[in-house]
């Protein structure tokens, strides 16, 4: 085994007001690139060292490729990571020459590396191979230091650079990575105050984050006010806060900007209410603003938050603020009637598209779908901070593939129409196209407004799925203390243009809620399977007062959750045929439109639905869903019509009951976000893992699917049938771990109504 040439040192805050030793002399940040990950067989092929002071100023630097010999295997995977080719290695100076220069450059300075043991192991192996005297350095591992003194969603170098807003990148080339590591060390010295070293003979103490002081605090407020425990208990609804909630309450009281990752069912709302209630007691004149995801959540929050907190949606906030601006006259158009299709088409000069190209799409797109596409382009533009409508805002059109001549012609035709439509929307004298809250929010966000008073606070809920406009508005409010809360593992609305507003928040303190109150250990185990797949370091903890169980498809459930609208409609019809009163939580309007389009296509007519306007016959649509990737929802709807007929599908839609009267609910997973049910089954047509005959999903699509699965699986409170989202082997292991029989006999039959 190679000698580890670097003795690891532990950083700490200095005692008293004496400057720590790390502020008194420079350090050298080092990084190596290697041909693989095994120091016994793989070799160092590049090394860099950056000499830096505690303020992050670069004093000197050294970097060099190094040639360990022609017989070194260069792993193709690692070549893709760092971009160092065999020719670059073979033309580099020999290892002995580079290491001698490195030893001289470091001299008597201490060294710093992110994952110090990796650098020490590989460099130690290289010195040992040369049979040359190896240096004896002392060093700091920034990975270990960050875990002990920072709170972050993970401790990758790239994540920490973004978290602390440092001017560096994790490039996987040694010089840039060494500089990045040095800047991270300097930031921890300057901002977290860890400028001293634990003596080498001191007893080792495992780092802990039980105290809120472990997090970086950039607010300048050093003292934390003492909170009366009875007041805390009352603010938290009569319960003592958990350790995680206590950290959050203390961090907010210190003035920190917070990003709270709240896993499924972990009481994020009660935590926010606790913050607001305590703040109302401490500072009755301080006001807060709670920005909710939708109107129903905002209305519910109004009755639960103290009077000092205004609960609102961003659209309602925009309405109030736009009244006194130059856009005020446009608000009268909110209550305007809807013009006819012909009037809208005439206003923007919309016409049918006759495609010049042949062979890659339809010959004609009629005036109605063209007009619908133009308006949809405006809607997509209005979810961005872009200044002008462009090709990137034109939605996809079924039957017209990206990268084809038809797509180029479509974009060229639609963009001018959309720009004319936007001009009409922004004119107080033109009422042809309805002015909507979406347009209102876009205009308000473009003004970069300032809201609230200096020193107030703002809470953004569901921040993992923030509208880009809302994210921009929140980032502009630097005079407010901001709290962003959400679950980045539940970011399921990216297809609408939503973004994750929890990442890259410079200077924020990252905290988490992992104790779920919704479900017990068995459901938590299933959820953690997907949290591991998603790469998060957090794990959800089940409620030991709830006996959650995994069940089979033979057991009764209250809700069946599906990937798509088509699958939900199929579950609805199956339940109705079984004689159950069934509710549908999904896009019922889309299903109704599809039935209308199916009738027209079967009659050889073009449908009015813009999503299907590229098809002229039912056969064309059948052929498309059989061969086009990503058309699973359309395929299910086509199969339902082929199996049951349009009349039966439409009849099923008309026979749905309200959720409160239902014996079973069929729902799309997107629509159940924020809901919970006693007993849940995941639809058995929802499968993520590709079979041997299927092409694996691209990483981005796979991640989206895994997040949606995590949302669906965590809607269950007591009983969960995970369907095909979890392997039978995993189900058996979870049941065995909790002493559950895989078959649960004698379950109580479904009660009338939905169990929430």
ABEGO torsion letter per residue (X at the ends): XBBBABBBBBBBBBBEABBBAAAABBBBBBBBBBABABAAABBBABBBBBBBBAAGBBABBBBBBBBAEAABBBBAAAAAAAGBBAAAAAABBBAAAAAAAAAAAAEABBBBBBGAAAAAAAAAAAAAAAGBBBBBBBBBBAAAAAAAABBBABABAAAAAAAAGBBBBBAGBAAAAAAAAAAAAAAAAAAAGBABBBBAABBBBBBBAABAAABBBAAGBABBBBBBAAAAAAAAGGBBBBAAAAAAAAAAAAGBBBBBBBBBGAGAAAAAAAAAAAAAAABAABBBBBBBABAAAAAAAAAABBAABBBBBAAAAAAAAAAABAAAAAAAAAABBBBBAAAAAAAAGBBBBBBABBGAEBABBBAAAAAAAAAAAAAAAAABABABBBAAABBBBBGBBBGBAAAAAAAAAAAAAAAAAAAAAABAABAABBBBAAAAAAAAAAAGBBBEBBGBBBBBBGAAABBAAAAAAAAABAABBBBBBEBAAABAAAAAGBBBAABGBBGBBBBBBABBAABBAAAAAAAAAAAAAAGBABBBBBBAABBBBBBBAABBBABBBBABAAAAAAAAAAAAAAGBBBBBBBBAAAAAAAAAAAAAAAAGBBBABAAAAABABAAAAAAAAAABBGAAAAAAAAAAAAAAEAAAAAAAAAABBBAAABABBBBBAAAABGBBBABBBBBAABBABBBAABBBBBAAAAAAAAAAAAAAAAABAABBBAEAABBAAAAAAAAAAAGBBABBBGBBBBBBEBBX
